[in-house]
Structures are given as structure tokens and as C-alpha cells.
Amino acid sequence: MLSLQLEEFMIELKEGSIKNVGAPNKAATAKLYDVEEAEVRTFGDERLKFSFADAEGNQVDVALSPETAEAIAEAVPDELEALAEL
């Protein structure tokens, strides 16, 4: 399931084209639940791309710096342990 929240978001549809309109203060939050596929690969010269997909074909890609990816990788064992204790 993909949840998408858009704030201050406005587009113009004209003759099959999508145009961004309005102020530049747009924000969005995307959440993907029930992930069935996940992969990581290099992205450009300095990033890692994490790709997540569910059974419905929804997909979320996240590009992270190596430092951020490493911090997440270090936190995973502790989080798994805390989950096992529940």
C-alpha cells in the first residue's frame, strides 16, 4: 500500500502536459507498506539507491549518501533485537 501526502501542491493539465504551478513551497511524504522486494545499488558516483516495491506494483526509490546508508545499516541489528523482544 502506498500512502502519499501532498502539501501546497498544484499542477496544471493542458493538452496532455503537466506543468508545475504555484509557489515553490511544496512538500510531499510517501510511505510504502508491505514491501515484498528490496534492493540496493550504486547511484551515480557518490550515492546508494535503495528501491522498495510492494505486490501492487508501487515502488519507492531513495538515494542516500554512503554515510547515511552506513548509519542505517548500523542501526538495523539493534532495531531487530528490540523487535524480537516485543
C-alpha positions as CSV (number, residue, x, y, z in Angstrom):
1,M,0.0,0.0,0.0
2,L,1.3,3.4,-1.0
3,S,0.3,6.5,1.1
4,L,1.1,9.8,-0.5
5,Q,0.5,13.2,1.2
6,L,1.0,16.4,-0.8
7,E,1.1,19.9,0.7
8,E,0.7,23.2,-1.2
9,F,0.7,21.2,-4.4
10,M,-0.8,22.5,-7.6
11,I,-0.3,21.3,-11.2
12,E,-1.8,22.4,-14.5
13,L,-3.0,19.9,-17.0
14,K,-3.1,21.3,-20.5
15,E,-3.3,19.4,-23.8
16,G,-1.8,16.3,-22.2
17,S,1.1,18.1,-20.5
18,I,1.6,18.5,-16.8
19,K,3.0,21.9,-15.6
20,N,4.1,22.8,-12.1
21,V,2.3,25.9,-11.0
22,G,2.1,27.9,-7.8
23,A,4.6,28.8,-5.1
24,P,7.8,26.7,-4.7
25,N,6.8,25.7,-1.1
26,K,5.6,22.2,-2.0
27,A,6.2,19.2,0.2
28,A,5.4,15.5,0.0
29,T,5.5,12.5,2.2
30,A,5.4,9.0,0.7
31,K,5.1,5.8,2.7
32,L,5.2,2.2,1.3
33,Y,3.8,-0.6,3.4
34,D,4.0,-4.4,3.0
35,V,7.2,-4.3,1.0
36,E,7.9,-7.5,-0.9
37,E,11.0,-6.6,-2.8
38,A,14.0,-4.5,-1.8
39,E,17.4,-3.9,-3.4
40,V,20.3,-1.5,-3.2
41,R,22.7,-0.4,-5.9
42,T,25.2,2.4,-6.6
43,F,23.6,5.5,-8.0
44,G,25.9,8.0,-9.7
45,D,29.4,8.5,-8.3
46,E,28.5,9.1,-4.6
47,R,25.2,7.6,-3.7
48,L,23.4,4.4,-3.0
49,K,19.9,3.8,-4.3
50,F,17.5,1.8,-2.2
51,S,14.5,0.5,-4.1
52,F,11.4,-0.9,-2.4
53,A,8.3,-2.4,-4.1
54,D,5.0,-4.0,-2.9
55,A,2.8,-6.6,-4.5
56,E,0.6,-4.0,-6.1
57,G,3.5,-2.6,-8.2
58,N,4.0,0.5,-6.1
59,Q,7.7,1.5,-5.9
60,V,9.7,3.9,-3.8
61,D,13.4,4.8,-4.6
62,V,15.6,6.5,-2.1
63,A,19.1,7.8,-2.9
64,L,21.4,8.1,0.2
65,S,24.9,9.2,0.9
66,P,27.3,6.4,2.0
67,E,27.4,8.0,5.5
68,T,23.6,7.9,5.9
69,A,23.3,4.4,4.5
70,E,26.1,3.2,6.9
71,A,24.3,4.8,9.9
72,I,21.1,3.0,8.9
73,A,22.9,-0.3,8.5
74,E,24.4,0.1,12.0
75,A,21.0,0.7,13.5
76,V,19.3,-2.3,11.9
77,P,20.7,-5.0,14.3
78,D,19.6,-3.0,17.4
79,E,16.1,-2.4,15.9
80,L,15.8,-6.1,15.1
81,E,16.7,-7.0,18.6
82,A,14.2,-4.6,20.0
83,L,11.5,-6.0,17.8
84,A,12.4,-9.6,18.9
85,E,11.8,-8.5,22.5
86,L,8.2,-7.5,21.8
